[in-house]
Amino acid sequence: MTTRINTETANKIAELFNTVLVWEDMAKNALERGDLEQHKRNRRMADDALMELDQEFGIELPHTVHAYRRWFKRGE
């Protein structure tokens, strides 16, 4: 079975995947520099993009569950 999506949807999905990868890479770099606050901020941005992929398009990556857990802990 083939599923077709329009170009606008495909571009949005690609943009969100890219966003996740960029912010996760920036978080890793901040951690390597020892900048824990920047690491946390960058992880939050990656988590937000992961959750948007899941909520808007139903695309759940293996670490989406961890993103949700971190998101819920933000209020604590």
MDAnalysis code that builds the backbone (N, CA, C; Angstrom):
import MDAnalysis as mda
import numpy as np

u = mda.Universe.empty(228, n_residues=76, atom_resindex=np.repeat(np.arange(76), 3), trajectory=True)
u.add_TopologyAttr("name", ["N", "CA", "C"] * 76)
u.add_TopologyAttr("resid", np.arange(1, 77))
u.add_TopologyAttr("resname", ["MET", "THR", "THR", "ARG", "ILE", "ASN", "THR", "GLU", "THR", "ALA", "ASN", "LYS", "ILE", "ALA", "GLU", "LEU", "PHE", "ASN", "THR", "VAL", "LEU", "VAL", "TRP", "GLU", "ASP", "MET", "ALA", "LYS", "ASN", "ALA", "LEU", "GLU", "ARG", "GLY", "ASP", "LEU", "GLU", "GLN", "HIS", "LYS", "ARG", "ASN", "ARG", "ARG", "MET", "ALA", "ASP", "ASP", "ALA", "LEU", "MET", "GLU", "LEU", "ASP", "GLN", "GLU", "PHE", "GLY", "ILE", "GLU", "LEU", "PRO", "HIS", "THR", "VAL", "HIS", "ALA", "TYR", "ARG", "ARG", "TRP", "PHE", "LYS", "ARG", "GLY", "GLU"])
u.atoms.positions = np.array([
    [0.841, -1.174, 0.000],
    [0.000, 0.000, 0.000],
    [0.890, 1.242, 0.000],
    [0.583, 2.170, -0.841],
    [1.358, 3.395, -0.959],
    [0.578, 4.550, -0.349],
    [1.267, 5.337, 0.454],
    [0.658, 6.526, 1.031],
    [1.276, 7.740, 0.365],
    [0.436, 8.625, -0.086],
    [0.922, 9.855, -0.722],
    [0.662, 11.031, 0.203],
    [1.642, 11.901, 0.302],
    [1.465, 13.134, 1.060],
    [1.835, 14.298, 0.151],
    [1.245, 15.436, 0.427],
    [1.542, 16.580, -0.429],
    [2.916, 17.156, -0.098],
    [3.406, 17.977, -0.973],
    [4.749, 18.544, -0.844],
    [4.884, 19.382, 0.420],
    [3.856, 20.142, 0.753],
    [3.909, 20.989, 1.951],
    [4.083, 20.142, 3.213],
    [3.354, 19.046, 3.299],
    [3.465, 18.147, 4.452],
    [4.844, 17.496, 4.493],
    [5.316, 17.039, 3.356],
    [6.644, 16.414, 3.290],
    [7.723, 17.400, 3.711],
    [7.602, 18.637, 3.280],
    [8.592, 19.657, 3.667],
    [8.557, 19.936, 5.158],
    [7.373, 19.982, 5.749],
    [7.248, 20.233, 7.189],
    [7.868, 19.082, 7.985],
    [7.606, 17.848, 7.556],
    [8.195, 16.684, 8.232],
    [9.715, 16.731, 8.128],
    [10.231, 17.028, 6.947],
    [11.689, 17.121, 6.755],
    [12.278, 18.227, 7.620],
    [11.584, 19.348, 7.692],
    [12.053, 20.469, 8.519],
    [12.122, 20.071, 9.993],
    [11.109, 19.356, 10.476],
    [11.112, 18.937, 11.882],
    [12.202, 17.906, 12.162],
    [12.392, 16.944, 11.246],
    [13.488, 15.981, 11.418],
    [14.826, 16.717, 11.484],
    [15.004, 17.658, 10.597],
    [16.232, 18.449, 10.574],
    [16.409, 19.215, 11.881],
    [15.329, 19.791, 12.360],
    [15.372, 20.541, 13.617],
    [15.814, 19.649, 14.765],
    [15.260, 18.451, 14.834],
    [15.643, 17.506, 15.884],
    [17.140, 17.228, 15.809],
    [17.614, 16.906, 14.617],
    [19.035, 16.555, 14.462],
    [19.958, 17.717, 14.828],
    [19.617, 18.909, 14.400],
    [20.457, 20.082, 14.679],
    [20.508, 20.366, 16.177],
    [19.330, 20.401, 16.833],
    [19.317, 20.711, 18.264],
    [19.981, 19.615, 19.092],
    [19.816, 18.351, 18.693],
    [20.489, 17.275, 19.424],
    [22.005, 17.384, 19.268],
    [22.464, 17.735, 18.081],
    [23.896, 17.922, 17.861],
    [24.419, 19.091, 18.688],
    [23.670, 20.175, 18.724],
    [24.077, 21.335, 19.517],
    [24.073, 20.998, 21.011],
    [23.118, 20.175, 21.442],
    [23.077, 19.755, 22.851],
    [24.305, 18.917, 23.191],
    [24.660, 18.011, 22.285],
    [25.845, 17.172, 22.495],
    [27.107, 18.037, 22.593],
    [27.221, 19.009, 21.704],
    [28.389, 19.893, 21.719],
    [28.464, 20.703, 23.013],
    [27.302, 21.199, 23.477],
    [27.285, 21.968, 24.725],
    [27.712, 21.092, 25.900],
    [27.256, 19.845, 25.903],
    [27.627, 18.926, 26.975],
    [29.130, 18.653, 26.955],
    [29.678, 18.483, 25.759],
    [31.121, 18.247, 25.638],
    [31.934, 19.444, 26.130],
    [31.379, 20.647, 25.989],
    [32.050, 21.851, 26.487],
    [31.819, 22.053, 27.981],
    [30.927, 21.260, 28.559],
    [30.626, 21.390, 29.984],
    [29.574, 22.440, 30.282],
    [28.852, 22.916, 29.283],
    [27.818, 23.929, 29.460],
    [26.468, 23.238, 29.645],
    [26.177, 22.864, 30.898],
    [24.979, 22.078, 31.176],
    [23.692, 22.854, 30.930],
    [23.676, 24.143, 31.227],
    [22.470, 24.941, 30.998],
    [22.133, 25.020, 29.511],
    [23.140, 25.252, 28.685],
    [22.907, 25.304, 27.242],
    [22.490, 23.934, 26.723],
    [23.099, 22.891, 27.280],
    [22.729, 21.522, 26.913],
    [21.230, 21.290, 27.162],
    [20.752, 21.694, 28.341],
    [19.337, 21.512, 28.680],
    [18.439, 22.308, 27.747],
    [18.800, 23.542, 27.443],
    [17.994, 24.370, 26.532],
    [17.929, 23.744, 25.144],
    [19.062, 23.255, 24.665],
    [19.094, 22.635, 23.343],
    [18.281, 21.334, 23.308],
    [18.345, 20.559, 24.380],
    [17.542, 19.330, 24.464],
    [16.053, 19.667, 24.425],
    [15.669, 20.738, 25.106],
    [14.257, 21.139, 25.097],
    [13.783, 21.458, 23.688],
    [14.614, 22.140, 22.926],
    [14.241, 22.476, 21.553],
    [14.095, 21.203, 20.706],
    [15.015, 20.266, 20.884],
    [14.921, 18.991, 20.169],
    [13.663, 18.232, 20.598],
    [13.392, 18.224, 21.902],
    [12.206, 17.545, 22.416],
    [10.927, 18.137, 21.835],
    [10.880, 19.456, 21.749],
    [9.690, 20.110, 21.192],
    [9.450, 19.682, 19.747],
    [10.503, 19.590, 18.965],
    [10.363, 19.161, 17.575],
    [9.947, 17.690, 17.500],
    [10.490, 16.853, 18.386],
    [10.091, 15.445, 18.433],
    [8.609, 15.311, 18.735],
    [8.154, 16.072, 19.718],
    [6.752, 15.986, 20.104],
    [5.843, 16.510, 18.995],
    [6.286, 17.525, 18.285],
    [5.492, 18.043, 17.179],
    [5.369, 16.995, 16.066],
    [6.456, 16.291, 15.778],
    [6.397, 15.206, 14.792],
    [5.362, 14.160, 15.204],
    [5.363, 13.813, 16.475],
    [4.433, 12.807, 16.971],
    [2.998, 13.335, 16.952],
    [2.793, 14.527, 17.490],
    [1.440, 15.056, 17.626],
    [0.821, 15.446, 16.286],
    [1.600, 16.049, 15.437],
    [1.050, 16.556, 14.185],
    [0.975, 15.496, 13.088],
    [1.954, 14.581, 13.080],
    [2.037, 13.627, 11.975],
    [2.006, 12.165, 12.407],
    [1.992, 11.902, 13.707],
    [1.969, 10.524, 14.185],
    [3.271, 9.792, 13.972],
    [4.371, 10.535, 13.843],
    [5.692, 9.921, 13.647],
    [6.374, 9.866, 15.004],
    [6.500, 8.652, 15.530],
    [7.122, 8.493, 16.841],
    [8.484, 7.837, 16.667],
    [9.506, 8.561, 17.062],
    [10.870, 8.030, 17.013],
    [11.156, 7.311, 18.324],
    [12.149, 6.442, 18.369],
    [12.423, 5.680, 19.593],
    [12.603, 6.541, 20.840],
    [13.142, 7.744, 20.705],
    [13.379, 8.566, 21.891],
    [12.289, 9.609, 22.127],
    [11.158, 9.505, 21.424],
    [10.052, 10.432, 21.648],
    [9.502, 10.302, 23.062],
    [9.440, 9.075, 23.572],
    [8.925, 8.858, 24.923],
    [9.774, 9.609, 25.941],
    [11.084, 9.595, 25.763],
    [11.973, 10.311, 26.671],
    [11.744, 11.817, 26.565],
    [11.469, 12.292, 25.360],
    [11.181, 13.715, 25.166],
    [9.930, 14.106, 25.932],
    [8.918, 13.275, 25.878],
    [7.692, 13.560, 26.635],
    [7.968, 13.594, 28.133],
    [8.736, 12.640, 28.609],
    [9.062, 12.608, 30.048],
    [9.788, 13.876, 30.472],
    [10.765, 14.298, 29.677],
    [11.495, 15.528, 30.010],
    [10.563, 16.731, 29.955],
    [9.649, 16.750, 28.990],
    [8.739, 17.876, 28.836],
    [7.840, 17.990, 30.071],
    [7.319, 16.866, 30.556],
    [6.445, 16.890, 31.731],
    [7.209, 17.283, 32.990],
    [8.502, 16.984, 33.054],
    [9.314, 17.337, 34.213],
    [9.671, 18.823, 34.234],
    [9.497, 19.531, 33.128],
    [9.831, 20.958, 33.075],
    [9.092, 21.769, 34.129],
    [7.871, 21.371, 34.400],
    [7.054, 22.114, 35.363],
    [7.417, 21.862, 36.802],
    [8.217, 20.853, 37.054],
    [8.578, 20.517, 38.450],
    [9.607, 21.459, 39.000],
])
